[in-house]
Structure formats: C-alpha cells, structure tokens
Amino acid sequence: MSRSGVNEAPRHEAVARSWWVRLDGGAAERLSGRPVHDEVRRPRRSMAEIRTPAEIELMTEAGRVAALALRAASAACVPGATTAAVDGAAAGVIAAERCEPAFLGLRASPEAPAFPAATCVSVNEQVVHGVPGERRLACGDIVKIDCGVRHRGWCADAAVTVAVGTANEAHLAMIGRARAMLDEAVAMIRPGRRWSEIAERLQVMALEGGYGLLTDLIGHGIGRQLHEWPEAPNSLSRSLLQRRDFTLLPGMTLAIEPMLAMVGDQPVRRDEDGHPMGVATRVAADGWTVEALSGLPSAHFEHTIAVNGHGATVLTRLPVGGR
C-alpha cells in the first residue's frame, strides 16, 4: 500500500464485520481494544530504522505469506469473479498461515472509513487502494492486487498486476514495463547509494515507455509499522532532492512500489523545476480508491526488501516451487 494519502491514527474498535473475523472467529477478541492496524504518524527522521537479522527473519515470514496470498488472489482473477472473491482468496491464506492482514482497519484520515478488507483490489482506471466488493471482473480487465501481512508484530507489503483472460498488447506492455521497473529498482539497491538515483532511473523507464507517473503515490519504509520513514518515491522532485533523499544502509527495510498509468496522446506535464508531474487522479466516494481521471488503465508492482551488505534481499518473493 502506497505511503501518500494514508494518515495513520490509532483506532480502538472491534472489526466484527470484517472479512478477517468471518474467516477467523477469534479475531475480534484478539484485535479489538487496541490499535492494531492503524499506526501513529511519526515525525520524519534523517534515517530509517536498522533492523537486526532476527527482525528481518520475522519480516521474511510475513513476506512469504504475502506472496502466497497474492498467488492465490491472482489465480482468483477470472472472468465473472468479484473483487470480493479475489480478496477472500488472499484473506483465506493469511488466516491459514496464522498471520494478520495489515491493511484491515487502516484509515486514510481520522475522519475516513477504516479499510474493510485484507487486500486492495483495483481494476483498470483504479490505480491503488481499491475496496473489494461486488464488481465482477471481465476478460481484458487489468487488476492490481496489493497485500500487507503482519507476523508477530512485523510487516511486509507486496503487489502484483494481473490481466484477466486475454488482454490487449498495449496493456500487457504497460504491465511488463512496471514489472521491469520493480526489478530494476531491486537490482540497483546497494549500501551507499542515494535513493534519488533509483527514483531517477524509474522516472526515465516510465517516460521512455510513454507512460504517466503517479507522483503522489510512493514507496516507504516498513517494519513494525506498515508505513515508516523514509519515503521512497518513483520520480524526482524538488522535495526529494532537497529534503527527503536518503542513503541506503545495510539493515534498512523498504517497500518499493513503482506505478504507471496509460496517458494516450497527452503530453507529459512538468513543474517549474522541469520534473514530470503525475497523472491526475481522484479519490472515489468510498474514501479509498484512487482513480485516474483519464479512465485509462494502470499497473502496480511492489516488493518488500532488506538492504544487505552488497544489495537487496527480497522478502516477498517465493522460492521456486516453494511455499
């Protein structure tokens, strides 16, 4: 789940009507009465937390479960399936693995409704944070599935984009470019590198492909909380270069999540510094779903990684043939 637009605040209420409680009858007793899924927005700091090997191991287990949940949800993306069914496939895996859905109960603002599901399921023009429901998938739909998992107090966050049935070549190319951007970002991780170098490379890859950026939706630090400092944008800006840039260090844990949107024949708008401006979006009436005003599809991929001594360890990738 992207960092921008999520204003975490403590919540003290039961989640009796949630997917999670319907799957796991003991969840209400475990989760009510304490702020489990919403996190207090903390002051920005100059550095991210440095995790110990034991802490990263716990995040790795959360990442494994997130990857399993995304695999199940992706398989559920068939013509005629509802987005609620896609969410249910992921929620069932999380419950079976005795973990917690990290998105459930999160709030976009103190006044906004709590997020009601285990995953965000966003279709076509819906970029991110789609609320699962009765919408039925059709052949050719582009579905973004974003999943957060908490294991013994430690979080992982991952996302994939799935084409339902047969998609057209332009949409498949966009999905391939977004996936390649995530792979490139992971490959560029190394101690001593500034995040702005990675953001610039992601920006170039998006623009070279002829796609729009989602500049208000960014990656983030992750650990005990779903969203932590630092912010990890996918493009350059004055605020990144002057205030928010950071140096990668061993033990940092980040959720990296490039996003693209199709823009048709629209030229890329730039700000006064020459940096590309993002695709215009709006938040739907549900208070969560971010939609591209153009009505054109988008793509989103995400991994949680840990910086090691020479590169990145991906925590949300399943071993080949493994669980």
MOQUIUR-V800180 format. One record per backbone hydrogen bond with DSSP energy under -0.5 kcal/mol. CO is the residue of the C=O (numbers start at 1). NH is the residue of the N-H. Records with the same first field share a line. If there is no record, write none. Layout:
CO=NH / NH
//
This chain:
3=6
5=7
6=8
8=41
15=18
18=22
19=23
20=24
24=27
26=30
27=31
28=32
31=34
34=36
49=51
52=56
53=57
54=58
55=59
56=60
57=61
58=62
59=63
60=64
61=65
62=66
63=67
64=68
65=69
66=70
67=71
68=72
69=73
70=74
71=75
72=76
74=77
76=78
78=81
81=137
82=86
83=87
84=88
85=89
86=90
87=91
88=92
89=93
90=94
91=95
92=96
93=97
94=99
95=98
100=102 / 150
101=104
103=106
106=115
108=7
109=112
113=108
115=105
116=19
118=148
119=121 / 132
120=122 / 146
122=144
123=126
124=298
125=127 / 292
128=290
130=121 / 132
133=84
135=83
137=80
138=141
141=143 / 164
142=124 / 144
143=145 / 162
144=122 / 146
145=160
146=120
147=158
148=102 / 103
149=156
150=100
151=154
154=151
156=149
158=147
159=302
160=145
162=143 / 164
163=165
164=140
165=167
168=172
169=173
170=174
171=175
172=176
173=177
174=178
175=179
176=180
177=181
178=182
179=183
180=184
181=185
182=186
183=187
184=188
185=189
186=189
190=193
193=248
194=197 / 198
195=198 / 199
196=200
197=201
198=202
199=203
200=204
201=205
202=206
203=207
204=208
205=209
206=211
207=210
212=261
213=215 / 279
214=217
216=218
218=3
219=232
220=255
221=228
223=155
225=223
226=228
228=221
230=221
232=219
237=241
238=242
239=243 / 244
240=245
246=195
248=192
249=252
251=51
252=307
253=222
254=256 / 305
255=220
256=303
258=301
259=214
260=299
261=212
263=266
269=277
271=274
275=271
280=293
282=291
284=287
289=284 / 291
290=127 / 128
291=282
292=295
297=262
299=260
302=159
303=256 / 305
304=315 / 316
305=254
306=313
307=251
311=308
312=314
313=306 / 315
319=322
//
